């Protein structure tokens, strides 16, 4: 059965108690992209289309005349912030933005200027270091290096009120996250003690969406730890090992419930391990 866009549900259920849902998103295209600009911009425009189909107001910053002050002001009111662009490495420390006007925004500037007023989700797309690996790595990095880069990128946003920071180096996988979280998989209706009709929406949590993308991309979660100084949040760093193939196994338990799990087996391929997917935040967050 085809999923129903949430904006249609909002119209149908307008006179009743309604679930919370994102209303504003900020999309930010980085600078100095060269030949990569076409793919980076294409993904942002696809995100914009999905969000607007679900009645989310979208502000896109993609031209050199945008300023950091404008970006910070808009993003502070947003439910969703998506950055697609180069990573920033300042004296060996990863984190921040490179704006379309060429301005480098450091983690310290983010901490100072960008304070979220909502439970904001932040996504980094193709941003070197944000998920661990970087195009400038001259050698295979360690788990510890990948973990530090991921935490360095996420920390200023988490400290300023973001509910989660997800970094993705794979093309088009942001669309899987948005579809999982925006489109309703189930709607239940029940009555309160006062006789009110209440509609309850169920869709994927950010943690469920992350695990699904991991499995789709043959990624293993290599690091799973509480965020230092904030044990309500988790840090996941996933890696791709070309020598290993993840195989899905489907089964039914004694009660007839469907279950799916994964096993690793040798793939016969060779190549270095890369860290291309990461998560920092509250796994059970959902819209």
N, C-alpha and C positions, 0 to 999 in steps of 0.2 A: 504494500500500500504506500502511496506517495506521501512523504512528510508534509505537514501543513506548516507554512511559514508562520512564525509566532505573531506577526502583526495581524494576521487574520484571526487568530485566537483572541488577541486583545480586542478586536472589534466585536467578536461574538460575546465576550465575557465582560464587556465594559461596565455593566451595572452591578457586578459582584466583586468580592474580594479577589484581587489579582496578585499573582506572584511578582516579585521584583524582576526587572529586566533592564539590560543596558540601554541607555538613551543617547550616549555620546561617545564617539571614537575619534582619536587623532592618529593620522597616518603620516609618517615622516620619512621622506626619501633622502638618503645621504648624498654627499658631494663627491666629486672626483672619481666617478664610477667608470668612466671610459666605456669600453665595449660591454661591460656588465650591466649598464644602465637599463637596457631594453628588458632583460629578465626581471631585474629588481622592480622596475616600474610596473611591469605587467602584473606581477603578483600583488602589488599594492592596489592596483585598479580592480583586480578580481576580488580582493578583500572588501574594497569600497562597495562593489556591486552587491555582494552577499549581505553586508551590513545594512545597506540602504533598502534592500528587499525586506529586511526585518525591522524597518522603521527606526533604524539607528541613524542619528545625525552624524555625518562624517566631515571632518576638516582635514584636508590633504595639504601638507607642506612639501612642495617639490621643486620650488624655484629659488634661485639665488637671492631674491629680494626678501625672503623670510628671515626674521631675526629670532635669536634665542629667547628674548623676552616674550615675543608673540607665542612661540611654541610652548614655553613654560606656562604661560597664562591659560592657554587653551587646554593643555594636557592636565592641568591641576583639576579641571572640572570633568575629566573624561572617565568613563568606565573601562576604556580599552585604549592602550597606546602601542602602536606597532611601528618599529624602526627597521628600515631595510637599507643597509649601507655598510661602509667599511667600519672595521673595528678601530679602536684607538689604543695605542701602546705608548704610554708616557714613561720613559726611563725604565722600561721593563714591567710596568704595572698596567694591566689591561682595564678598560672601562671607559664609558662615555659615548659621545656621539661625534660624528663629523658631518656638519650641516651642509646643505646644498650650496651655501655661500662660501664654503671652505673653512668656516670657523670650527675649531675643536672645542668641544664642551667636555670638561673633565668631570670625574665623579664628585669632586668637591663643589663644582658649580651646580650639579644636579641636587646635591644635598642642600645647598643654600637657596636655590631658586624654585625647585619643583616639589610642591607639597600636595599630595593627592587628597581630595575631599571625599573620595568614594573608595570602595574596594576595587581598585584598579588592577587589571591584568596588563602586564607588559610583555611584548614579544620582540625578540631580536631575530632578524632574518639575514642569513649569510654574513653575519658580523664576526670577523676574525676574533677568536679568543672567547667569545661569549658562551659558546657551548664546549669550549676546551681547545680544539685544534685551531690553528691559524695557517693561512696560506704562506706565511713567511717562516714557518717552522723549518729549520734546516735538518732536523732529526726528529725521530719519534719521541713525543713527550710522554711523561710518566702520569700515572693516575693522580699523584699529588699535584703536579703542575696543572693538569686539567681542572681539578677541584678548585684550586686557588683562583684560576682565571674566572671560572663560573661564579664563585662567591664574590669576587671583586666587582664583576659586572652587576650582579644583582643587588648587592648590599645597599647602595644609595637609594634605590627604589623601594626596597623592603623597609628601610628605616624611615622613609617618607610616606609610608602608608599603603604601598602596593600589596595586594594579596598574593601575587605570584609573578615570577619572571620566568619566561620560557624562551630558550634559544634554539633555533632550527637552522641547520646549514643545508638542508635538502630542499630542492625545488618543489614548490606547490604544497608542501605539507601543512602550512598554515591554514590552508583551506579545509583540511581534515579536522583540525582543531575547531575552527569556527562552525563547521557544519555539525560536529558532535555536540557543541555546547549551545548553539542557537536554535536548532530544530528539535521540536518536541518529539520524544519517543513514546510518551505516555501522558495522559491527562486523566486524573481521577476527580470525581465530584462527590462531595458528602455534605452533610448538614451539621452546623454547630448546634450547641445546646439552645441557642436563641432562635433556631430555625433558619439561620442564614445558609444560603447555598455557597459553598466554598470550592473553588477549583484549585487543584494542586497539580503543578506541572513537574514532570520528571524528564531530565535529559542528562547527558554525561557530565560528570564532574570534571574539573581540569585534570585531576589525577587519572581518571578513567581514560580520558582522551589521550593523555601522554602515553599510557601503557599501550593503548591500541596502535598509536603511531610507531612506538618502539617495535612492536611485533611485526607490523607491516613492513618496516624497513630493515628487519633482521638485526636490530640493535639489542645488545644486552646491557642491562643496568649494572654498571661496573662499580658505582659508588652510591651508597644509600645511607645517609647520615642525617641526624638532626642539624639544623642550621646552628652554628656556634652562637651562643648567647640568646637563642630563641628556639627552644625545643618544641614550640607549637608548629614550626615549619620544618619541611624536609628539603634536603639537597639530593637530587638524582643527577648523576652524570652517566650517560650511555655511550657505549663505544661500538664501532663497527669493526669486526675482525673478519677479513675475507677468508680466513682459514676455517671459519665455523659457519654452519648453516643452521638456522632455527627452523624446526619442523613442528607444525601444529598437529596436535593429537586431540581428536574429539571423542567423547564418551558420555555415557549416561550412568548416573548413580542408581542405587536400589529404589529410589523414589521416582525414577524416571526423569530427573532433572538433567538438562544438558550441561556438560562441562567441557571446557577447552583449556589445554595447557600446552606448553612448548618444551621440546627437548633440543639439545645441541648435538650436532653430528659433524664430522669432518666434511668440508666442502671440496677439498682437492685444489683449492685456489691458494695463491700466495699474495702477500702484500702487507703493508704496515697497518697497524691499528690506528683508527681515527676517532676523534670525539666530536660528534656532530649534532648532538641532541642533549639538552639539559633542562632541568626544572629546579626552581627554588620557590617554596611557598607552601600554602595550605592545600593539601591534596584533595580535600572534600569540597572545595569551593565550587559552586554552581550558580547559574543564573536562573 
